[in-house]
Amino acid sequence: MADLTHFHTFGIATEAKKVVKITSLEQVKPEWDEAKKEKIPLLILGQGSNVLFTENFNGIVLLNRLEGIEHREDDNYHYLHVKGGENWHHLVQWSISQGIFGLENLALIPGCAGSAPIQNIGAYGVEFKDVCDYVEVWDIEKETAFSLSCEQCQFGYRDSIFKHQYGEGFIISAIGLKLPKNWQPVLKYGFLAKLEPHLISAQILFEKICSVRKSKLPDPISCGNAGSFFKNPVISEQDFQLLQQEYADIPYFPQKERKVKLAAGWLIDKCGLKNYQIGGAAVHQDQALVLINKNNATASDVIELAHHIRRSVAIKFNVYLQPEVRFIGANGEINSELAIS
């Protein structure tokens, strides 16, 4: 068995049959063939920043470590071709240093470039789909590459085709980004809405977002966590109006089709759950949306804590939270919502 503890940011003691760092696509097929021969699962993992291993993994884990960035441009856009194993935040830093802007709102999101399309990562009013040109996919069985346009990726809220049709047997080998030269800051979310657009540069915006994230979110290196544990729930406008009558200060974000998105962290905080602890797992004291490995937590501790949070929010607000973190069982991904129900 191979130790997985240091390959996922929750840092919970976990093992797999085998762990392999992939630096070239030629390495993938032999591991795929071995997994089929042994009749064991194979899991593609980036930096493990959005997963919870619920038990030891009964298969082979491939770590995406494909690296490289290529740049081209025309009169209106910068185009980046980024290999899947590149660190996402380092990519944001590098792009700004090159005078290529548009990724600032996505600063300090943990993980690698190849994981960004899977979750359609997002923060402060920008999602991956907003900067995506294409996603390059490697078919492991056929050992061939193909590209999907942004539209073909079927991006949704923390969702994409890579969780469904291309969830198994494929690896994201690279992403293509399209960033306009006529840069305009996106300041429509949270504290950013108070800023003056004409006074903001990409560098200043980057620094402000990094500062806020560092003040709210614990560093996984010193405190095991997987970032935002729950999705922000989306409810009907009618249900929201009922909630707003009782909680006038409830934060909300209007959506399409008469829907309203709520702040999951606010809901959890209103239940008085900051610092709440079960076993070694706890709700972070500064950001209720983050569950942490406070003291040698087990996966069961995290699941029990998530269950308690979901139940508490449901009782108080009649809103049912869904995990954003992906749950990995012995043989692959399992239904996270069902696991904490």
N, C-alpha and C positions, 0 to 999 in steps of 0.2 A: 504493500500500500504506500501511497505517496501523500505527504502532508499538503493540504490545501489552505491551511490557516492564513498564510501570508499572501495568498493570491485572491482574496476577497476582502473588502474593506470593513466588513463586520468583525473580522478577526476571530470568528468563532472556530474552535478546534474541530476540524473536519478533514476527512481523508478521501482520496480517490484511488482507483486501481493504478492509474498512471497519469502523469502530468508532462506535457511536451510543449516547449516553446517553439512556435512556428515563425521562422524568419523568411521562409520562401514557400510558395504554394506547392512546390514539388514534394514537400514534407507531408502534405495533408492526406493524399490518397493511401499511402501505406498504413497510416493509423486508422483510416476509415475501413480498409480491408481487414485489419486485425480485429477491429471492433465487431465487424460482421461475422468473422470466423469464430470469435469467442462468444458471439451472441450477447454482447454487452453494449450499453449506450455510449455515445460519443457526444461531448458537449464542447461548443466553441465559447470561449470566455475572453473578454477583453481585459479590463483591470478589476473586474469583480466589484464594481462600485454600485451596482443596483441589484444585487442578488442576496438571497438568504438560503444557504444550504440547510435544509430541514433535517438531514441525516447524512451519513457518509455516502458518497457517490459511487455507484457500482459500475464504473466505466472509465473511459479515457477522457481527460480534459485537455483540449488544445488551447494554448494561450496565443492570441493574435498579437504577434510582435513584428508585423510587416511595417517597414518604415520607408519614408521618402515623401517629399513634397515637390511638385512641379508647378510652375507658374507661367501663364501666358496672358496676353491682354489684347484688347482692341480699343477703339476710340471711347467706348462707353463702359466697358466692364473689365474687371480682373477675373481670371478663371484659375482656380486651384484644383489640382489633382492630388489628393492626399491619401496615402496608403492607410489601411485600416488600423494598424497598430500604433499610429502616432498618438501621443498624448493630446487630448482635446485642448486643455488649457494652454499647453505649450504652443499649440497651433494658433490660438487666439493671440498670445503674446507675440509670436513670430510675425503674424499678419500685420499687426499694428506697427511693429518695428520696420516693416517693409513699406509702410504707407498704404496698406491695403485695409480698408475699414468695412465694418458691417457685422463683425462677430462680437463686439464689445459686450452686448447684453448677455451673452452666453459665457462670459468669463467665469472661471473657477468652478465650472461644472465638472465633477470628477469623471474619469473614464477615458476611453480612446475614441478615435474618429469613427472606427467601424461600428461602435455601439450607438453612436448618435442617431442614425436613421431608425434603428430598431425601436427605440423609445420615442422618437421624434422629440428629442430633448428640447426644453424651453425654459426661459426665465425672462422676467421683466419685459414682457410684451413681444418677445421674439421667439420663434420656434425654428427648429432645424429646417423644416419645409420652406421657410421664408428665404433661405440662402442656398437651398439645394438645387443643383443643376441636373445631377444624375447620381446613381449609386451603381458601382461596379460589383458584380456578384460572381463568385466562383462556384460552379457546379462540381462538387467533389467527385461524384461518380463518373461523370463524363470528362472531367479535367478540362473544362472549357469555361471561358468567361463571357458574360453578357452584361449589358447595361440597362437599367431601368430609369426612365425619366422621372422627374419629380411627381408628375401626375400618376404614373404607373405604380409608385410606391404606396399609394393609398394611405397617406398620412392622416392620422386622427389625433385626438388628445392622448398622448403617451401610447400611441398605437401606430402600426404600419403593417404592410404585407409581410415583413420579415418576422412577425410573430405568428403568421398564419401559413400562407402558401409556401413561403421560403423559410419556414422556421427550422426545418431539419434537412440535412444534406447539402447545405450551402454555407458559404462563408463570405462576409462582406470584405472584399479585398481592397477596395478604395472608394472614396467619395469624391464627387465633383461639386465645387462650390462656385457660385456666380455672384460677384459682389460689385455693385455699381460704383463707378468713379465719382458720380455726383452724390456723395454721401450726405445723408440726412440723419440726425440722431433720432432714435425711437424713444420717446419720453412719455409714453401714455400709461405707464404702469407704476403704481405705488409712489414712492418718494420721488421718482424721476419726473412726475407730472409737475412738480414745483420748480423745476429747473428752467432757465431761460435758454431756448434753443440756440440763439445767436451767440451765447457765451460758452457753449459746450463744444469741445473738441473730442475726437474719438479717444484720445489718451486720457482726458479728464473723465469722460464717461466710464472708461475701463477702470480707472482708479477708484471712482466712487462706488461702482458695483462690487469691486473686489473688497473694498473696505466694509461695506454693508454685509456681504456674505461672510466675511471673516468674523464679524461681530456677532452674527447669529448662528452660524453653522460650525460645529466642532470639526477639527482636523482629524480625519480617519487614522492618521499615523499615531496620534496620541490618545484618541478615543474612538474605538471601533463603531462605525455606523454606516448606513447606506444612503445618506442624504434624506430627502423627503420620503417618508415611509408610505404615506397615503396620497392618493390623488385628491385634488380639489374637487369636491362633488358638484355635479351639475344637476339642478332641479328645475321644475317648471316655474314659470313666472307666478302662477297662482299660488303654489306652495311657498314661494319666496315671500310674497306679500303677507301671508299669514305669519311667517317668521318675523318679518320686519315690524309688524304690529307689536310683537312682544319684545323684540330686541332691536331698538331703533338704531343702534350703533353697529349693526352687523355689516362687515365688509362684503361687497358683492361686485361682480363683474358681468354686465349684460352680455349675452351670447345670441347667436342666431336662433331662429325658430322659437322665439318666446321662451328661451331658457336663460337661467342665471347660474353663474359659477360662484360657489362660496369658498371661503378660505378655510381649509381643513384645520390648519394650525389654530385659528381663532376658535373654532368649535371645540377642539380638544382643550384649549386653554380655559374656555368658559366652563368646562366640566371640572376644573380644578386639578388637572392631571399633570401639570409640570412637576418634574421630580418624582412622580409616582413610579414605584419600582416593584417588580416581581422577579424574584431570584436575582440574577446578575444583570438583568435588563431594566432600563429605566427610560422615562420620557426626559428629553433634554431640558435643563432648567431655563434656557434662553429661547429655545424654539421647539414648541410642542409638537411640531410635525416630524421631528427627528427622534427616533428611538436609538439608544446607545447601548453598547456593550460596556456597562459600567464596572462590572466585577466578575470576569470569567463567566459571562452569560452562556447558556446553552440555547440551541435553536428553540427548544420547548419554552424557555423563559420568554423569548421574543414573541413567539406565537401566542402564548397565554396573555402577555401584555397587550398585544395587538387586538386580541379578542375582547379584552376588558375595555379598551378604548372604543372599539367599534360599538360595543353594547352600551357604553355610557353615553356616547354621542347619539345613538339611536333613541335611547330613552328620553333624553333631554330635548332633542331637536327633530326627532323622527326622520333623520337623515342617516343613511347607511354608507360608511366609508369603505372604499376599496383600496387595497394595497397598490402602490406604484411599484414597489420592489417585487422582483420576480422570485418565486419560490422554486427551488430545485430539490427534488426528492432523490431517492436512490437510483431511479432510472430515467430522470429527466424532469422537465418543468411540470409542476402540478398547479391546480387551481388555487391561487392564493386566497381569494375571497372565501372559498369553501373551507379552506384550512383554518381561517380565523372566525368562522361563523359559529 
